[in-house]
């Protein structure tokens, strides 16, 4: 297995069975491991994407939506999967930030649907991300920068702090972050 990347750039991991690209080195390696375990490109993509929800929570998360394009053996054309959650009823035009502004996430159902197209099964595909969340990951420079961009909103809507911005200030790069609730 060969890993090609600088620490702050997207990465591609090359193996005998394929290539996995991701925004985080660990996610790409975990996706490649799914291939080595006999999985398909779908298995590798889901494994890497779920790992990124832990490694890069300000950028990737289960609270969002998922859009995927797949073309599996036996299909005559590619198919799109749109896992986009609905907005909360009656809130149109009311809230632009904070809790009420967030729609129902579609990503969890999308990951489950994609996992059903692979070989390894949802439990195998989620295990690496669960393990990362339980043991903790180093808060990256990218996560610190993205969180800093939202710092005013985080302070306004979570004045007592939250996992990504404790009340005493933002997380510094390199801080170990455990996400047992995400696990």
C-alpha positions as CSV (number, residue, x, y, z in Angstrom):
1,X,0.0,0.0,0.0
2,X,1.4,3.4,-1.0
3,X,0.2,6.7,0.6
4,X,0.7,9.9,-1.4
5,X,-0.1,13.2,0.3
6,X,1.1,16.2,2.3
7,X,-0.5,16.4,5.8
8,X,-2.9,19.2,4.9
9,X,-4.0,18.2,1.4
10,X,-6.4,15.5,0.1
11,X,-4.8,12.1,-0.2
12,X,-5.0,9.1,-2.4
13,X,-4.0,5.6,-1.2
14,X,-3.0,3.2,-3.9
15,X,-3.3,-0.6,-3.5
16,X,-3.4,-3.7,-5.7
17,X,-7.2,-3.6,-5.8
18,X,-7.8,0.1,-6.5
19,X,-7.3,3.7,-5.4
20,X,-9.1,5.5,-2.6
21,X,-9.2,9.3,-2.4
22,X,-10.2,11.2,0.7
23,X,-9.7,14.5,2.5
24,X,-7.9,12.8,5.4
25,X,-5.0,10.3,5.2
26,X,-6.5,7.9,7.8
27,X,-9.9,7.8,5.9
28,X,-8.1,6.9,2.7
29,X,-6.1,4.1,4.4
30,X,-9.3,2.7,6.0
31,X,-11.1,2.8,2.6
32,X,-8.1,0.9,1.1
33,X,-8.3,-1.6,3.9
34,X,-12.0,-2.2,2.9
35,X,-10.8,-3.1,-0.6
36,X,-8.1,-5.4,0.8
37,X,-10.8,-7.1,2.9
38,X,-12.6,-8.0,-0.3
39,X,-14.9,-5.0,-0.5
40,X,-16.0,-3.0,-3.6
41,X,-15.4,0.6,-4.5
42,X,-18.7,1.3,-2.7
43,X,-17.5,-0.3,0.5
44,X,-14.2,1.7,0.3
45,X,-16.1,5.0,-0.3
46,X,-18.5,4.4,2.6
47,X,-15.7,3.4,5.0
48,X,-13.7,6.5,4.1
49,X,-16.6,8.8,4.2
50,X,-17.7,7.6,7.6
51,X,-14.2,7.9,8.9
52,X,-14.2,11.6,7.7
53,X,-17.2,12.3,9.8
54,X,-15.0,11.7,12.8
55,X,-11.7,13.0,11.4
56,X,-13.2,16.2,10.0
57,X,-16.5,17.0,11.8
58,X,-16.7,20.6,10.8
59,X,-16.6,19.6,7.2
60,X,-18.2,16.1,7.0
61,X,-20.9,14.9,9.2
62,X,-23.9,12.6,9.7
63,X,-26.0,15.7,10.3
64,X,-25.8,16.6,6.6
65,X,-27.0,15.1,3.3
66,X,-25.4,12.6,0.9
67,X,-25.3,12.6,-2.8
68,X,-23.6,9.7,-4.6
69,X,-23.2,8.4,-8.1
70,X,-22.7,4.7,-8.6
71,X,-22.3,2.4,-11.6
72,X,-22.2,-1.2,-10.5
73,X,-21.5,-4.3,-12.6
74,X,-24.7,-5.3,-14.4
75,X,-26.2,-1.9,-14.4
76,X,-26.7,-0.3,-17.9
77,X,-26.1,3.2,-16.6
78,X,-24.9,5.1,-13.5
79,X,-27.5,5.8,-10.9
80,X,-27.7,8.7,-8.4
81,X,-28.5,8.4,-4.8
82,X,-29.9,11.6,-3.2
83,X,-30.2,11.3,0.5
84,X,-31.4,14.8,1.4
85,X,-33.5,15.3,4.5
86,X,-36.6,17.5,4.5
87,X,-36.7,20.8,6.2
88,X,-38.7,21.1,9.4
89,X,-42.3,21.9,8.7
90,X,-43.5,25.4,9.3
91,X,-40.1,26.9,9.7
92,X,-39.6,28.3,6.2
93,X,-38.2,31.8,6.3
94,X,-38.0,31.9,10.2
95,X,-34.5,30.8,11.3
96,X,-31.3,31.3,9.3
97,X,-28.9,30.1,12.0
98,X,-29.0,27.8,15.0
99,X,-30.9,24.6,15.7
100,X,-34.2,25.5,14.0
101,X,-32.4,26.3,10.8
102,X,-31.2,22.7,10.4
103,X,-33.2,20.2,8.4
104,X,-33.5,16.5,9.1
105,X,-30.2,14.9,8.0
106,X,-30.2,12.5,5.1
107,X,-26.7,11.2,5.3
108,X,-27.4,8.2,7.7
109,X,-30.0,6.8,5.4
110,X,-27.7,7.4,2.4
111,X,-24.8,5.6,4.0
112,X,-27.1,2.7,4.8
113,X,-28.4,2.5,1.3
114,X,-24.9,2.7,-0.2
115,X,-23.7,0.0,2.2
116,X,-26.4,-2.3,0.8
117,X,-24.8,-2.0,-2.6
118,X,-21.4,-3.3,-1.4
119,X,-20.2,-6.7,-0.2
120,X,-19.0,-6.1,3.4
121,X,-22.2,-4.9,5.2
122,X,-23.0,-1.9,7.3
123,X,-21.4,-3.2,10.5
124,X,-18.0,-3.8,8.9
125,X,-18.1,-0.4,7.2
126,X,-19.0,1.6,10.3
127,X,-16.6,-0.2,12.7
128,X,-13.5,1.8,11.7
129,X,-15.3,5.2,12.3
130,X,-16.7,4.0,15.6
131,X,-13.3,2.9,16.8
132,X,-11.8,6.3,15.8
133,X,-14.6,8.2,17.6
134,X,-14.1,6.1,20.8
135,X,-10.4,6.3,21.0
136,X,-10.1,9.9,19.7
137,X,-8.4,11.7,16.9
138,X,-6.0,14.6,16.7
139,X,-7.9,17.9,15.9
140,X,-6.4,18.9,12.6
141,X,-5.3,22.3,11.4
142,X,-8.1,22.2,8.8
143,X,-10.7,21.5,11.5
144,X,-9.3,24.3,13.7
145,X,-9.5,26.7,10.7
146,X,-13.1,25.7,9.8
147,X,-14.2,25.9,13.4
148,X,-12.6,29.4,13.7
149,X,-14.7,30.5,10.7
150,X,-17.9,29.5,12.7
151,X,-16.6,30.7,16.1
152,X,-19.0,33.6,16.4
153,X,-22.0,31.4,15.5
154,X,-20.8,28.6,17.9
155,X,-20.5,31.2,20.7
156,X,-23.9,32.6,20.0
157,X,-25.8,29.3,19.8
158,X,-23.7,27.3,22.3
159,X,-22.4,29.9,24.9
160,X,-21.6,27.1,27.3
161,X,-19.4,25.4,24.6
162,X,-19.8,22.3,22.6
163,X,-17.6,19.4,21.6
164,X,-15.8,21.5,18.9
165,X,-15.6,24.7,20.9
166,X,-15.3,24.4,24.6
167,X,-16.5,27.3,26.6
168,X,-12.9,28.4,27.4
169,X,-12.1,28.7,23.7
170,X,-11.5,26.8,20.4
171,X,-9.6,23.5,20.2
172,X,-5.9,23.9,19.2
173,X,-4.6,21.7,16.4
174,X,-3.2,18.5,17.8
175,X,-5.7,18.3,20.7
176,X,-7.1,14.8,21.1
177,X,-10.8,14.8,20.5
178,X,-12.9,11.8,21.5
179,X,-16.5,11.7,20.1
180,X,-18.2,8.9,22.0
181,X,-21.7,10.3,21.2
182,X,-20.8,10.0,17.5
183,X,-19.6,6.5,17.9
